[in-house]
Amino acid sequence: MKNLSFIFLILISQFVYSQSIDGQIADIEEKIISWRHDFHKFPEVSNREFKTSEKIARHLESLGIEVTRNVGVNGVVGILEGKSKGKVVALRADMDALPITENNGLPYQSVNDGVMHACGHDGHMSILMATAEILSKNNDFEGTVKFIFQGAEEGPPPGEEGGARMMIKEGVLKNPDVDAIFGLHIAAQLPMNKVYYKPKGFYASSSRFTIKVIGTQAHGGTPWLSVDPIVITAQIINSIQTIISRESELTKEPAVISFGKVEGGNRFNIIPGEVNLVGTIRSLDYGMRDYIKKRIIELSKGIAKSYGGNAIVEIEDGADITFNDPNMMNKMLPSLKKSAGIENVVLSNAKTLAEDYAYYLNEIPGFLFELGGYNTNESRLAPAHHTPDFFIDDSSLLLGVKVMTNLALDFLGSE
């Protein structure tokens, strides 16, 4: 009977403690939204997150958290010690914006020309800053929390290093050694107040390819004197799409090839000497990825040669498959359900988005989950990521703080 009473008291105390933290999170909602609006208004692209990272570092320092600046170019790392030694958990958010001109009419719309937070990273940073504030006020846990604010998730500029790989290379998962890592991504087209998860392969690998199609320049009125790279390019684009529609076993795993840029010529009456293409490959199977890369090279070179031209192809891998550790996911699934409610934790399909968060998961157990960011009462249609119309509902952020806080505390308190 005494044992039952003791267990009951523990459960009651845990419930009260949970309610207390929920109240603390609700109390700083206005602050969270204000941070997000400020980040959104003053976005900075990959490896140029100077003011963004300084704002984060100062906030962490104000909480008494040990801060290291300029990890992996502009990354910020904060270390919060609990009451005693124990496990180490890392929580990660990305900081960079995109080279997009915003067009959604928000009162806090970007004032930096041609730069926009169009993927929700402004929300990710605000959520993790709030999580740091809550945990710093409730640091009677055993263990350590490492806050990782990472730049260049969208990819560093050509010729530069950055992102998760560089932070790992510079020791972000060491001193102290991290036992597990958790991260989130806001999903603008998924209903808010819900959490979406998937064990094993969740986000796809990403590879960037360039194709330079070389022909022979000529007057637009004498095309027979040219080797027209525009015609060759058209054939290459159409043929490469058949790699997906006719050669890839899509019932095994999804795969995507998209062209993001086609550039060539400078005048209506000149057939140019070359055309440049840039695109991306997405796959949730490394064998499929390798096959697609091989076929892009073969088709591009073969088609160009058949027209009397040439093609130079370069392919660079940008992110691995985001592989959520199934054991860790099963272990921490109760935390997701406790935070959002059982009915609001949704098993997701795999996505052909990509995240360099995958590189952390190559090193240590952990997972990435999605946080719904769309208010279904909104009159506007849910926007796509990486578009000028992108927006998320501010009210979606609180659940993110709650989940990240509970994941940290529950992991540190687990066996």
N, C-alpha and C positions, 0 to 999 in steps of 0.2 A: 504493500500500500504506500509506503514511504517512497519507493522508487517511482511509482506512478505519479505521485504528487510532485516529485522532483522534475520528472519529464514534462509534466503539465506546466510547471513554473517556467521551465526553459522555453517551451513553445510560446507561452504568453509573453515572455520577455523579448523573444525574437519578433513576435508580431508587433509589439509596441515599438521596438527599434526600427522595424521596417516602416511603420506608419510615420515615425519621426523623420526618417530620411525622405520619404515621399513628400512630406510637408515642407522640408527644407528645399527640395527640388522645385516644388511649386512656388515657393517664396522668391526664387531668383529667375522666374520665367521672363520677366521684363528685361532683366540684365542679359539673358541668353539671346533674346530677340534683338536687343540693341547691338550686341557683339556681331551677330550675323548680318544685320543691316550695314554696319560699318565695314565689315569685310567685303560685303557685296558692292558697296559704293566705291571702294578703293581696291579693286582686284589687281593682282600681280601675276604675271605668267611664270612658267617653270624656270627655276634657278634665278629668278629676280624677285623673290618673295621677301624683300628687305624690311619694309615697314610692317608687313603681316607678321613675320617671325618675331620682330621686336615687341609688338603688341602682346603676343602670346608669352614671350619670355618674361616681360614685366609683370604680367598677371600671375604667372606661376611663382615668381619671386615674392610677390606681395602675399602669397599664401604660405611662405616659409619653405617652399619646395626648392631643393637643390637643382640648379639649372645649368645646362651646358648648351652654348650657342654654336652655330655654324657647323653642325654635324652634317656631312653630305651636302655641302655648300651652305644652305640656309636653314637646315633642320634644327629643331629645338628639342632637347631631351630633358625631362624633369624626373627627379627621383624623390618619392615620398616614402619615408620609413614608417613602419608601424611601431607598436609598443615593444616588439621583440623580433628576433630573427625568425625567418620562415621562408616560404616560397616567394618567388618573384614573378609577377604578372605584368605584361606590357599591354598598353592600350594605345592604338594608333589612329591618327587622323592625317589627311593630306591637306595641303595648303594652296596649291597653285590653281590659277584661273586659266582661261582659254583665249586665244586670239579671235574673238567673235565680237561684233558690234551689237550691243543689246537693243532690243526693240519690243519690250513688253510693258512699258509705261509705268513701271513701279516707281513709287515716290523716292526710293533709295536706289534707283537705277545707277549703273556704273558711270562715273565721271571720267574714267580713264579711257580715252578713245581707242576703240578696237580691242578692248579687253573686257572679259565678262566671266563671272562665276556661273557657268552654264552646266555644271555637273554636280552641284551640291556641296562642294568642298567648304564653302562658307558655313554651311550647316554642320559639317563634320567637325570643323575647328571649334565652333561655339559649343557643341555638345561635349567635346572633350575638355574644354576649358571649364565648363560647368561641373563635369564629373570630377575634375581635379579639385575644384572648390569644395564640393560635397565631401569627398574622401579626406581632404585635409582637415575638415571639421569633425570627422569621425574616424580618426586614425588609431583607434584602440584595437587594431587588428594585428595578427601575427604575419610578418612578411613585409614585402616591398612592392610598391606600384611604380612602374616606369611609364611615363607619358611620352609618346613619340609623335611629334608633329613633323611630318615629312613633306619636303618640297618635291617638285618635278614628277609627280605621279603620272602626269600626262606625257611624260618623256622629256628629257633635257634637250636643249637646242642642239642641232648638228655640231659635232666636234667637241661637245662637252659631256662630262659625266654628271650623274645626279640620280635622284630617286632612291628607291628602296635598296637597290644593289650597292650603291655607294655608301649609304648609311650602315649597311651590314658590314661592308669592307672596312669601315672606320670604327667598327666595334659596338654598334648600338645595342646588340643583343648580349654584350659582355659587361662585366664590371658594374653591377652584379649580373651573373648569368641568368637569362630569362628562362623560366620554366614553361610558360604558355603565353600566347598573344591573342588578343581579340580586336576586331575592327568592324566597322559598319559602313554601308553605303546607302545614302538616301536614294529612293527610287521615285521619281517625280510622277510616274504614271500608275503607281500602285496605291491603293487606298491607305490613308494614314491611320494611325493607332493599331497598326498590325506589323508583325515582324515576320520576315520570310527567310527560310533557311534551307540548306541542302547539304547532306553529307557527301564527301568525296568531291568530284569535279563540279564546281559551281560556276565560275567564270572561265572563259576560254583563254587559250594562249593568244598572243598578239605578235604578228611579225609585220614589219614595214618593208615594202618593196618599191624600188624605182626601176623604170624601164626607159632607157634613152633609145628612141627609134631614129636611126640615121639614114637619110636618103640623099638625094641630089637636088639642090635648089634650082629653080627655073622660073621664068616668067609665067604668070597665071594663064596667059593666052597660048602658051606652047607647052602643055603638060607632057607631050611626048619626049621632051628633052629632060624631063625630071625623073627621079625616082621618088614618088610622092609619099612622104612619111605620114601624112594625114590619112591617106587611104590604108596604108599598112597598119597604122594605129587602130583604125576602126576594126579591121579584121582581127587584130590581136585582142582588143577588148571583148569582142563578141566570142571569140574562141576560148579565151580564158574563163568566161562564165560557164562554159560547158564542163569545165573541170568539176564544178560543183553539181550541175544538173545532170551530168551523164557519167561521171567517173567516180564520184565520192559516195561511199556507202552511208547515206544519211540516216538509215535506220540504226546504225551503230552509234554514232555521235554526230551532232550538228557541226557544220563548217560553213564559213562565209568568205567570199572574196569581194572586196569593194574598192572601187577607184575613187580617190578623193580629190585628185587634181590631174587635169590634162592641159598641157601648156605648149603652144607652138605657134609660130608665125607672128607677123607684126603688120601685115597689110593685105588688103583684099585681093590684090593682083600679083602677089608673090607666093609661089609654092615654097614653103620653108625647107631648110636643109635638115631640120630635126624636130622631133616632138618628144616632150618629157612627160612621163606618167608617174604618179605616186599612188600607192594603194596599201591596203591592209589585208592580212590573212588572219582569220580567227578559226580555232579548232579546239575541241576538247579531247583530242587524241593525238599524241605526238607522232604516231605513224602516219596518220592522215595529213598532219601538218607537213611532214617531210616529203610526202608524195606530192602535195599541192605545190610546194616550193620547186620541186624537180620539174613538174609539168609546166609551171609558169616560165621557167627558163627554156625548156624545150620548145614550147609553142611560140614564144616570142622570137627566139632566134630562127626557128624554122620558117615561120611566116615571113619575117623580114627578109630572109635569104631568098625565099621563093619569089619575092617581088624585086629582087636586085638590091636590097638594102641590108642593113645590119641592125642588131639590137644588143645593147649592153644592159644586163640585168644585175641588180644588187639587192640582196635580201638580208635584213637585219632583224633578229628576234628581239622583241620589246618586252614581253612579259610571258612568264610561264603560266600553265593552267593553275587557277586558284583551287587548290585541293584541300578541302576542309577535312581535318582529321576526324574520322567517324567515331573513334573512341572518346575524343574530347567533346565532340558534339553531343553524343549521348550523355556524357557526364554532366554537361552544362545546360542541357535542354530544359531541366526544371527551372533554371534561372530565367530563361526566356519566358517560360509559361507563368512564372511568379510575377514577372515584370509586366507582361502585356495581357495576361489572362489566357487560359488554355485555348479558348476559341479564336484568339487573335494571333496565334503562332501557326504559320502556314508553311507546309512543305512545298518547296518551289521546284520548278524545272531548272535545268541548266540554262545559262545565259551565254550569248556570244559577245557580251561585253568583256572587257579585260581589265585587270588590276595588277600593278606591280607589287601589291601586297602579297602576291603569290610567293615572292622570294623569301619573305619571313617564314611562310608556312613550309618552305623547303628546308628550313633550318630547325624549327621547333614546332611542337603541336599547337594547334589553335584553329580558329575559323573566322570567316567573314560572313556577316549576315546583312540582309537588306531591311531598311526601315521605310515604310510607306510614307510618301510625302504629299499625296494628293487628297484634297478635301472633296469628297464626292458631292457636296452641296455647292461646289464652285460652278459658276455659270460657264466659265471657259473650259474648253477641252484640255485634258492633261497634255502638257507639252513633252516633246522628246528631249532627251539630254543632248547637249552639244548643238543647241539651236538658239537663235536670237530671242525666242519667245519663252525660254525656260523659266519656270518658277516653281517654288515649293511653298507649302503652307507653314507658316511659323509655328502653328500649334503642334506640328508633328515632332518638334525638337525635344519636348519634355520626355517622351517615351524613350528616345535615344539615350538621354542622360540616365534615366532609371535603369535601362538594360545594362549599360556599360558599368554603372555603379554596382549593380547586383552581380554581374559577371566577375568583377574584381574581388568583391568581398566573399562571394560564394566559393570562388576558386581558392583563395587564400585560406579559407576556413575548411576546405575539404581535406579528406584523407590523402 
